[in-house]
């Protein structure tokens, strides 16, 4: 799963 959180221009890539 690739989770991209656009809160404060923060890209969180979580690969399960």
Biopython code that builds the backbone (N, CA, C, O; Angstrom):
import numpy as np
from Bio.PDB.StructureBuilder import StructureBuilder

atoms = [
    (1, "UNK", "N", (0.843, -1.212, 0.000)),
    (1, "UNK", "CA", (0.000, 0.000, 0.000)),
    (1, "UNK", "C", (0.869, 1.249, 0.000)),
    (1, "UNK", "O", (1.828, 1.364, 0.763)),
    (2, "UNK", "N", (0.505, 2.191, -0.885)),
    (2, "UNK", "CA", (1.244, 3.451, -0.936)),
    (2, "UNK", "C", (0.348, 4.563, -0.414)),
    (2, "UNK", "O", (-0.636, 4.940, -1.050)),
    (3, "UNK", "N", (0.707, 5.081, 0.754)),
    (3, "UNK", "CA", (-0.110, 6.129, 1.367)),
    (3, "UNK", "C", (0.581, 7.480, 1.231)),
    (3, "UNK", "O", (1.655, 7.703, 1.790)),
    (4, "UNK", "N", (-0.054, 8.383, 0.474)),
    (4, "UNK", "CA", (0.520, 9.716, 0.298)),
    (4, "UNK", "C", (-0.317, 10.732, 1.074)),
    (4, "UNK", "O", (-1.465, 11.007, 0.727)),
    (5, "UNK", "N", (0.273, 11.274, 2.118)),
    (5, "UNK", "CA", (-0.443, 12.255, 2.938)),
    (5, "UNK", "C", (-0.012, 13.664, 2.574)),
    (5, "UNK", "O", (1.147, 14.039, 2.748)),
    (6, "UNK", "N", (-0.967, 14.445, 2.062)),
    (6, "UNK", "CA", (-0.633, 15.825, 1.699)),
    (6, "UNK", "C", (-1.130, 16.770, 2.782)),
    (6, "UNK", "O", (-2.180, 17.400, 2.651)),
    (7, "UNK", "N", (-0.350, 16.852, 3.854)),
    (7, "UNK", "CA", (-0.747, 17.731, 4.958)),
    (7, "UNK", "C", (0.156, 18.935, 4.941)),
    (7, "UNK", "O", (-0.289, 20.065, 4.739)),
    (8, "UNK", "N", (1.455, 18.679, 5.160)),
    (8, "UNK", "CA", (2.430, 19.771, 5.132)),
    (8, "UNK", "C", (3.480, 19.413, 4.090)),
    (8, "UNK", "O", (4.683, 19.513, 4.328)),
    (9, "UNK", "N", (2.981, 18.988, 2.910)),
    (9, "UNK", "CA", (3.856, 18.550, 1.816)),
    (9, "UNK", "C", (4.722, 17.379, 2.250)),
    (9, "UNK", "O", (5.918, 17.326, 1.961)),
    (10, "UNK", "N", (4.094, 16.440, 2.951)),
    (10, "UNK", "CA", (4.843, 15.282, 3.435)),
    (10, "UNK", "C", (4.380, 14.025, 2.703)),
    (10, "UNK", "O", (3.204, 13.665, 2.745)),
    (11, "UNK", "N", (5.312, 13.372, 2.039)),
    (11, "UNK", "CA", (4.961, 12.152, 1.306)),
    (11, "UNK", "C", (5.403, 10.933, 2.110)),
    (11, "UNK", "O", (6.593, 10.715, 2.341)),
    (12, "UNK", "N", (4.418, 10.150, 2.527)),
    (12, "UNK", "CA", (4.733, 8.954, 3.303)),
    (12, "UNK", "C", (4.413, 7.719, 2.474)),
    (12, "UNK", "O", (3.248, 7.410, 2.223)),
    (13, "UNK", "N", (5.455, 7.022, 2.055)),
    (13, "UNK", "CA", (5.244, 5.827, 1.244)),
    (13, "UNK", "C", (5.453, 4.587, 2.098)),
    (13, "UNK", "O", (6.572, 4.273, 2.504)),
    (14, "UNK", "N", (4.351, 3.885, 2.364)),
    (14, "UNK", "CA", (4.434, 2.678, 3.168)),
    (14, "UNK", "C", (4.189, 1.472, 2.276)),
    (14, "UNK", "O", (3.079, 1.266, 1.785)),
    (15, "UNK", "N", (5.232, 0.678, 2.070)),
    (15, "UNK", "CA", (5.102, -0.497, 1.213)),
    (15, "UNK", "C", (4.985, -1.745, 2.073)),
    (15, "UNK", "O", (5.919, -2.121, 2.781)),
    (16, "UNK", "N", (3.818, -2.380, 2.000)),
    (16, "UNK", "CA", (3.593, -3.589, 2.794)),
    (16, "UNK", "C", (3.697, -4.816, 1.866)),
    (16, "UNK", "O", (3.541, -5.949, 2.321)),
]
sb = StructureBuilder()
sb.init_structure("model")
sb.init_model(0)
sb.init_chain("A")
sb.init_seg("    ")
for serial, (resi, resn, name, xyz) in enumerate(atoms, 1):
    if name == "N":
        sb.init_residue(resn, " ", resi, " ")
    sb.init_atom(name, np.array(xyz, "f"), 0.0, 1.0, " ", f" {name:<3s}", serial, name[0])
structure = sb.get_structure()
